[in-house]
Amino acid sequence: MKTHLQARANEEIAVGHQHEHTGGMAGALRSIFKTHGIRGLYRGVSGAAVRVSVGSAAQLTSFSWSKEHITTLQVFFCQI
């Protein structure tokens, strides 16, 4: 549902299939559920879960490395 609402564009610049939902989030939920059922609400979760887990792993790793590096170099004169 989130991607349906985010991907929507004006007709002049629209590319690909456009989802026409009215009524904001509630309207989109109703429309998707009516058309595709409960499975339609979770369509795309498997791809998003992989993307989020890889992104989170990269963020956590880079934060940990940066914190250790800054602490070792004593860039800031306070305890981190």
C-alpha positions as CSV (number, residue, x, y, z in Angstrom):
1,M,0.0,0.0,0.0
2,K,2.8,2.4,0.8
3,T,4.5,1.9,-2.5
4,H,1.1,2.3,-4.3
5,L,0.7,5.7,-2.7
6,Q,4.3,6.8,-3.1
7,A,4.6,5.8,-6.7
8,R,1.6,7.8,-7.9
9,A,2.4,10.6,-10.3
10,N,0.6,13.2,-12.4
11,E,-0.6,12.0,-15.7
12,E,1.9,14.2,-17.6
13,I,4.9,12.5,-16.1
14,A,3.5,9.1,-15.2
15,V,5.5,6.0,-16.2
16,G,4.2,2.5,-16.0
17,H,1.1,1.3,-14.2
18,Q,-0.5,3.9,-11.9
19,H,-2.6,2.8,-8.9
20,E,-5.7,5.0,-8.5
21,H,-6.7,5.0,-4.8
22,T,-9.0,7.5,-3.3
23,G,-9.4,8.3,0.3
24,G,-5.8,8.2,1.4
25,M,-4.4,5.3,3.3
26,A,-7.8,3.9,4.4
27,G,-9.1,4.0,0.8
28,A,-5.9,2.3,-0.5
29,L,-6.2,-0.5,2.2
30,R,-9.9,-1.1,1.2
31,S,-9.1,-1.1,-2.5
32,I,-6.2,-3.4,-2.2
33,F,-8.0,-5.8,0.1
34,K,-11.1,-5.8,-2.1
35,T,-9.0,-6.5,-5.2
36,H,-6.3,-8.9,-4.0
37,G,-7.4,-10.1,-0.6
38,I,-5.2,-10.4,2.5
39,R,-2.2,-11.5,0.3
40,G,-2.4,-8.3,-1.6
41,L,-1.7,-6.3,1.6
42,Y,1.6,-8.2,2.1
43,R,2.7,-8.3,-1.5
44,G,6.3,-7.1,-1.7
45,V,7.2,-7.8,1.9
46,S,9.8,-10.5,1.1
47,G,11.8,-8.1,-1.1
48,A,11.5,-5.2,1.4
49,A,12.6,-7.4,4.3
50,V,15.8,-8.3,2.5
51,R,16.5,-4.7,1.5
52,V,15.9,-3.5,5.1
53,S,18.1,-6.2,6.7
54,V,21.0,-5.4,4.3
55,G,20.6,-1.7,4.9
56,S,20.5,-2.1,8.7
57,A,23.5,-4.4,8.7
58,A,25.5,-1.8,6.7
59,Q,24.4,1.0,9.0
60,L,25.2,-0.8,12.2
61,T,28.5,-2.0,10.9
62,S,29.6,1.5,9.7
63,F,28.4,3.1,13.0
64,S,30.4,0.6,15.1
65,W,33.5,1.0,13.0
66,S,33.2,4.8,13.0
67,K,32.7,5.0,16.7
68,E,35.8,2.8,17.4
69,H,37.9,4.8,14.9
70,I,36.9,8.2,16.4
71,T,37.5,6.9,19.9
72,T,40.9,5.5,19.0
73,L,42.0,8.7,17.3
74,Q,40.6,10.8,20.1
75,V,39.0,13.2,17.6
76,F,36.7,14.5,20.4
77,F,38.2,15.2,23.8
78,C,35.4,13.5,25.7
79,Q,34.3,10.0,26.4
80,I,32.0,8.5,23.8
